[in-house]
Amino acid sequence: MRAPLPVRDGVGPTRLRVPRTGPWATIADYVTGRFAHIDPEILLSRFDRGEVVAFDGTRLTRETPLGAEDFIWYYREPPDEPDIPYEVTVRHLDDDLLVVDKPHFLPTTPGGGFLRNSALVRLRQRFDNPDLTPIHRLDRATAGLVMFSVRPATRGAYQTLFADRAVDKVYEAVTAVPAGGMPELPLVIRSHLTSSRGSLRAIVHEDREPNAETRVEAIRVIADRAHLRLHPRTGRMHQLRSHLAGIGLGILGDRFYPDLLDEAPDDPDRPLQLLARELRFVDPLSGRPREFTTGLRLREAPRA
């Protein structure tokens, strides 16, 4: 569903589904109730400024009755979000693709308490290009390569690569060596993982056919640290983190696996030791092989 409002200051509009019936006389009543933690006048002023619209761009008012629209679009107010003082580094740019190194702690796209502090918004502003769109995503805690589409005309061709699993992705991770020693590597891990909207962790279903697969190789094991290379064949939520935790190799700095820890501020001294290192694929436009490699390194990786 194409947004009827343009990107503004690098940020696209938000879509909200509105119920057709309920105890609200107007759409504005529903919105102020739905976001009761925000001053109602701030929300209503968006209607007055014409910043709440229907799917065809028609301006909605404070008086638009509930049931008139199934979806509305509006601009989120920039939240009072924490600063993330890490830069997005460009690795490649052409007419169709932008490939960057995303740092730890920076989300790929706006979400939660982060809006302007996201790779997408920063890059849209840097290149003055509202059409920039991520072709895939990394967790906020994960660093490394992310690929963006530069223009809509060729976006679908690159998105299909990921949908068809035609991109060879290589990750690196650092784990603590278990007290009982390392499992025998290389090892292929398969499991059935699911997640739902708002899920904090992937759910493992032991009684279902596998839908997630990762090959784990050892790069170097020194003393109590293991530096691993990961080849995910699939791309389920938290797949690498869940798979490694499942064989006793929880990633250093992981606050979700194997145990879900209490929420805490980002610790720049303890970033998740997971890095998207390489992307390889055959370009759908030129037919030529392409390969991109991150310029980042994992600080806890043991050195020879």
PECOR-V719540 format. One record per backbone hydrogen bond with DSSP energy under -1.0 kcal/mol. NH is the residue of the N-H (numbers start at 1). CO is the residue of the C=O. If there is no record, write none. Layout:
nh-><NH:NH>
co-><CO:CO>
This chain:
nh-><8:11:14:16:18:27:30:31:32:33:34:35:38:42:43:44:45:48:49:50:51:53:54:57:60:64:66:68:72:73:74:81:86:89:91:92:94:98:99:100:101:102:105:106:111:114:118:119:120:122:123:124:125:126:127:129:132:133:135:143:144:145:146:148:149:150:154:158:159:160:162:163:164:165:166:168:170:171:172:173:174:175:177:181:187:189:191:194:199:203:205:208:211:212:214:215:216:217:219:220:222:225:226:227:228:229:230:231:233:234:239:242:243:244:245:246:247:248:249:252:254:261:270:273:274:275:276:277:278:279:280:281:283:287:290:292:294:301>
co-><11:8:74:72:70:64:26:27:28:29:30:31:35:39:39:40:41:44:45:47:46:73:58:54:52:61:25:65:16:53:14:79:84:101:99:99:97:148:92:146:89:144:140:103:114:111:116:107:108:118:119:120:121:122:123:124:129:149:147:274:102:276:100:98:133:96:151:154:155:156:158:159:160:162:161:280:278:230:275:228:273:226:224:178:216:214:212:203:196:194:192:205:191:191:189:231:187:229:227:227:225:222:175:220:173:217:171:215:213:213:236:238:239:240:241:242:244:245:244:174:251:255:267:252:272:172:143:170:170:292:168:290:288:283:281:279:277:298>
